[in-house]
Amino acid sequence: MDNADGFDALIREALREIIREDWEEIASDPEVTPVSPRFRRRIRGILAGRSARGRRTMRRVLVGFLAALCAAAMLGMAIPPVREAVIRMVFTWYDTHFGVRYEPEEPVPAIVEEVILPAWLPDGWTVRELSVSIAMADHILAGESGERIHLTQHPIDPDEETDWFDNTDVTVETVFLNGATEARLFSYEDGRRTLTWTDRYVFILSGSADEGGDSDVLIRIAESMK
């Protein structure tokens, strides 16, 4: 066996192991639509490498099966706690900033019907109201030593770009609050941090590392807002 054949064999075995683990998990998941016994036997036979035909078609079946795995994963979006958090964020980049438009999959409030505040803050911090109306709720989360984080809550308008962020020297990351709600974390080279997410409304936490608004604090505050 030459090096190329050996490497190909290693790749096939690694893929088999990955598929085997995912197949066992999906096959036992009650949320996934059941597959036929014939399909199950075919997958098990291919994973076991029982026939030359199965080995020759491994590449094609792996591609198709990976597509099936993706489809099965999408079924998770039908679970209520996850589905409610799905509001697509559409970014448009401009020269010095980018705009965000939100596309909810379900009806959302057109006004601020309920002001949602953090259930957790660092020790000694308080919430100071700046302004609250049906259009927006603004608060300052303040620490005893001058720490400041700005919290904004506003309704979702699917027809307009409602938020704008500086795109200069910024790194954008995707984080998941409590393992479920997708959020965007903007980290600027000058120390500013902004965390934005949606849960019926748009929420924005903004601060800077030298004023107590580092990424870990923003994420923990956001995760307490349910």
N, C-alpha and C positions, 0 to 999 in steps of 0.2 A: 504494500500500500504506500503510494507516494504521499508527500506532504499535503497536496491538494485534497486527495481522497480522505486523508486522516482528518483534516480540518472540516470537510463536508460532513463526515460522520459525527464529529463533535457537535456541529451546529444542529444536525438532525436530532441527536439525543437530547440536547438542551431544549429544543423546541418541543419535543415529545413530553419532557418533564413539565414544562410550563403549561402546555395544553392539558396534560393529565390533571394537574392541580386545579386549573380553572374549570375543567369539565366536571370534576367531582363536586366542586362547590356549586356550580350552576345547576347540575342535575338534581341536587338535593334541595334547591331553593324553591319553596312553595310559591313564590311570586312569579317564577318563570313558567311560561307556557310549556306543558309537557311535550317531549318529543317521542317519536315512535320507537318501539323496541328494535325495529330494523336499523334505524339510524344509530341507536345506542350501540348495537352489535358491531356496526360498521366502524364507528369511532374507536371502540375498544380494540377491534382487530387491527386497525391501522396503527394505533398507539403501540400495540404489542409487536408490530412488524411481522405478522403471520404469513404474508404472501408477497411474492415478487411484484405482483400488480399493485398491491398496497404500497410497497416501497417506492415503485416508480411514480405513483400518483401522490406521494406524500406532500410535495411542494404545493400542488393544486389544492388538495384537501385542507392543508394548513391555512392557505390564504382564505378559502371559503369559511373555514371554522373560525378564524380570527374575526371575520366579518360577522359571523353569528354571535360571537362573544360580545362584540360591540353592540349589536342589536339587543342582546339580553341585558347588557348594562344599562341601556336606555330605558328598559322597563322600570328601573329604579326611580325614574322621573315621575312615575305614576303613583308613588307612595306619597300620601298627603303632606307630611312634614317637609319633604324635599320639594314637591311641586309648588308649594306656596312660596318658596324662596326664589323661584325662577323668574327673574326679570332681566332681560337681556340689556347689557350696557353697550351702546354703540358710540365709539370714539371717532371724532373727526379732528385731524391734526392741522393746525395752522402754523404760521411762522413762529410765533412766540407762545402759543398756548394751544390747548385742545379742548373741544367742546364734547359734552356727553349728552346723549339722548337715551331715554329709557323706554324699553318695549316690554310692557307686562303681558303675560299670557292670560291673566285673569283680571277682572275688574278691580280697580284700586280706588281709594278715596280721592275725590277731587279737591278736598280741603283738609286741613289739619283737624281731624275730629278728636284726636287724643294725643296729648303730649307725652312722649316716652322718654324717661330719664334713666340714667344708669343706676343699677342696684348696687354697684361696687365702685368705690373711689379709693385712691390711696389714703392712708391714715391722715386725718387732719384736713382733708380737702372738703370744699363745699360747692354747692351749685348756686350760681347767681343768674337770675333771669335778666336778659337784655330786652327782649321783646317777644311777645307771643300773639299771633293772629291766626286767622284761618288760612293765610298764605304761607306762613313760616313761623318756626319757633327757634329762637336763638338763645343760647345759654353759654356762660363761661364757667368752666370747672376750674376752681382756684385752690391752690395750696397755700399753706401758712408761710412759706418762704418765697412767695412770688411766682410760683408755678402757675401756668395758664394754658388751658386747652379750650379751644372754641368748638362748640357743638351746635350743628345746624340740622334741623329736620324740616323737610318740605314735601308737599305732594308730588306725585309723578305726573308729568305732562308728556304723553307719548308722541305729541306732535312737534315739540320744540326741544332745542338744546337748552337745558335748564341749568347746567353747571359748566364752569370753565376753570381749567387748571393750568398753571404755568408749566410749560414743557422744557424749560431751560435746566440743563444739568440734573436730570431726574432719572431715577430708576423706578420702573413700575413692576410690582409683584402682585400675583394673585394669592390670596390667603383664604382660608375657610374658617369662619367663626363657628365655634362649637362643632367643628367637623362637618358642617352642612351648608351654611350660608356663605356664598361667594362674595368676596370683598376685594377692593383694589387698594394697595398700599403704595403711596408715592413717597420716595425718599430722595430728598434734594441734597446736593453736595454741601450746601450752607447749613445743614442741620435741620431744616424744616421737615415735618412729616405730616402727611394727610392720609386718612383712612376713610374710604367711602363704601357704602353697601346699601342694599335695598331690602326692606321687609315691610311691604305695603306702602311705605314712604321711602324717601331718600334720606340717608343719614351721612353727615360729614363731620369727622373729628380732625381738627387741625391744631398743630402745636409745633414746638421745636425741641430738640434734644436738650438744649441748655435751659429750657423752661419746664422740664418735667414731661415733655411730650414725646418720649422715645417710643419706638414701635411696639415694644412689649406692653407698655402702659395703655396705648391706644387700643390695641387688640383686646386686652383684658376688660377695659371699660366697655368696648363694643359688645363683647360676649355677654355682658351682664344686662344688656338692654333687650329685654324680651317682651 
